[in-house]
Structure formats: C-alpha cells, structure tokens
Amino acid sequence: MEDKKLTEKESIELISRMIKQSSNHLDKGSGNIFLVWGYVCAAVSMLVYGVLSFTLNPLYSLLYLLIPVVGGIVQAIVYKRTDKSSGSVESFASYAIGKTWNTLSPIFFIAMVPCVYYMFSSNHSIAWIALFVLGLMLPGIGTTITGHVLKKKVLIFGGYIGIVIGVIVLCESMINPTFGVVWCLIFAVTYVFMMIIPGHYLNMISDKRN
Amino acid sequence: MQELNPLLHSQLRLAIMSILLTVEEADFVYLKEKTESTAGNLSVQIDKLHTAGYISVTKDLTAMKPRTICRMAEKGRDAMEEYVNVLKIYFNGL
C-alpha cells in the first residue's frame, strides 16, 4: 500500500476491507489460556480422585492447591513461548474478554483464602464444597461471557455446563454435606467441556484466520 | 460540493484510520501487516496523522522489545465520520 490518492469508490472499498479484516481478528493461540487452566484443573482433579480412591485419606484433597501453582507456572511458560513477532491488536471484543477474566480470576483466588482457613479450622468438607462451587461457576461465567462476546456457541454451551454443575454441587452439598470422591471426577469432566474443548476450538478458528 | 479531507484521502492513511476505527489499539507491526506497506512509509503516515491530532501514539516495552501503539483520537473519529458523510453525499448525487 502506498501514499496514493484514491477515487471515491476506492475509498469506500478500502474502508470496508480494512474494517472487515480488523473486526474479524483473533490472535493466534487465543485458546491457549483455556487449555492451560483446563488441562491443569482436569489433571489435578484426576490425580486427587486417584489418590483419594486408593488411600481414603481426605488430607490428600489438599493436592487441589497445586492448581494455582502449576497453572501459574505453565501459563508463564506458554506466555514466554508465544510468538510475539507478529503484530498485536486489541479489539473491543478482546478488551471486554480481558476485563471479564481480570475481574473473575482474582475473585476466585481471594475466595481461596477464607476457604482454606475454614478447611483447617472447622468443617473440612464444607470449605471444599465452597471452593468446588466457585471453581466451577466463576470459570463457567467467564467462558459463557467470552462465548457471547465472540459469538461462539461452543464456549457459551461449555460455560453453561460449568455453571449448572456448580449449582448441582451446591444443592447436593446441602442435602448431603460429605465430600464425595466422585465429585473430583465430575470436576475433571466438567473442565473438559468448559475449558479444554473451547480452548481447542478457539485455537482452530484463530489458526484458520491467521 | 464539499471536498474530501485531503489528509484522509490517501490510500495508506485511510487504511490506518479505518483499522483504528474498529479496534481499541493496534501496534506498528499489526498495521504494517494489514496495510502491506513499508516500515518507512507507514512511519511517515502515522506521524502525519499524529501531528494532525487524529491518532495518539505511545511507545512501550513488551518482552524487552520496543512497541509503538496507535489509538484513534476523538478528533480522528470526527474526521472519519465527516469523511464518510461526504462520500455518502457524493454517492447519493450520482
């Protein structure tokens, strides 16, 4: 493209072409953040399920605290390895999605503090259930909002699965407040629908566009 | 008939303004990719738009690399609106 004068028709064509190109933009690897947290949460949950099934010692549920540590490390590695040679742009959609996750993520990590406190000071199961519900509902809300902003049904549906399972865990815990090992398995499967499938889907469409 | 704004009525400057109309911000590399222009030419045109107050330009360091970020300014948004209105009048008159 050069600094040349345009006809009126060329101007209109250029404006619509540029608007179309940039409004369709989705950064390569957009789904990586979903994949990092999805795989880490599912893997840790499966690990807890396996260990609890074998040992029947509820103290091993503390292994769930590996999620923020491992997730944080993997996220930092993925960010470092991301190709930054291509240009970056912040669209209104990416701005809205960023703000959504920047609001929801700290809520979860702040909520972890009283939950861990109650876990050690009083009823072990209730505190775990509170963390479980938050761990399903907050990412579920985030994925659903992301799906609505990007107009992607896979994300909207995946997010709703997380929210619904979160509500079910909450209701079940009111009926029977014992922490069942099977919830670890359900937690892992929910993350497959809520974050892993949406993550791969986002990467697939961003690869196609780029 | 009202004349088209000469600052916007150039291929590269109009492309830059059209991109910035749809996004919050875009960096120099992204604009270069999308407009398929040379770095030197793009730099000159960004400078012209910045001097006119149509866009704001900031520089930061991302992963130890300097990055030039462009954003549409209110004056630029108004200028684009006026430019499109003049085009509309032109096409309605045909």
Contacts between the chains, C-beta under 8 A, distances in Angstrom:
chain1	res1	chain2	res2	distance
A	1	B	11	5.5
A	1	B	12	5.0
A	1	B	15	5.9
A	1	B	35	4.6
A	1	B	36	5.3
A	1	B	37	4.5
A	2	B	11	6.1
A	2	B	12	6.3
A	2	B	37	7.3
A	2	B	41	6.9
A	3	B	10	5.2
A	3	B	11	6.8
A	3	B	12	5.2
A	3	B	13	7.3
A	3	B	41	6.4
A	3	B	44	7.7
A	3	B	45	6.3
A	4	B	10	6.7
A	4	B	11	5.0
A	5	B	9	6.4
A	5	B	10	6.3
A	5	B	11	7.8
A	6	B	9	6.2
A	6	B	10	7.1
A	6	B	11	5.6
A	6	B	14	6.8
A	8	B	4	7.5
A	8	B	87	5.8
A	8	B	90	5.0
A	8	B	91	7.0
A	10	B	11	7.6
A	11	B	4	7.4
A	11	B	9	6.9
A	11	B	14	6.2
A	11	B	83	7.9
A	11	B	87	6.1
A	12	B	87	6.0
A	12	B	91	7.6
A	14	B	11	6.6
A	14	B	14	5.6
A	14	B	15	5.9
A	14	B	18	6.7
A	15	B	14	6.7
A	15	B	18	4.6
A	15	B	84	7.3
A	17	B	18	8.0
A	18	B	15	5.2
A	18	B	18	3.6
A	18	B	19	5.0
A	18	B	22	7.8
A	18	B	34	6.9
A	18	B	35	7.9
A	19	B	18	5.6
A	19	B	19	7.8
A	19	B	21	6.6
A	19	B	22	5.1
A	21	B	19	7.5
A	21	B	34	5.8
A	22	B	18	7.9
A	22	B	19	4.7
A	22	B	22	4.8
A	22	B	23	5.4
A	22	B	26	7.3
A	22	B	34	6.6
A	23	B	22	4.7
A	23	B	23	7.9
A	25	B	23	7.5
A	84	B	62	6.9
A	84	B	63	5.4
A	84	B	65	7.0
A	85	B	29	7.7
A	86	B	29	6.6
A	86	B	30	7.7
A	86	B	33	6.8
A	87	B	26	7.1
A	87	B	27	5.3
A	87	B	28	7.2
A	87	B	29	3.3
A	87	B	30	2.7
A	87	B	31	6.9
A	87	B	32	6.8
A	87	B	33	5.1
A	87	B	34	7.8
A	88	B	26	7.7
A	88	B	27	5.2
A	88	B	29	7.3
A	88	B	30	5.9
A	88	B	67	7.9
A	89	B	19	8.0
A	89	B	23	5.2
A	89	B	25	7.0
A	89	B	26	4.3
A	89	B	27	7.0
A	89	B	30	4.6
A	90	B	23	6.3
A	90	B	24	4.4
A	90	B	25	4.9
A	90	B	26	7.6
A	91	B	22	7.1
A	91	B	23	4.8
A	91	B	24	6.6
A	92	B	22	7.9
A	92	B	23	7.2
A	92	B	24	6.1
A	94	B	24	7.9
A	95	B	24	5.0
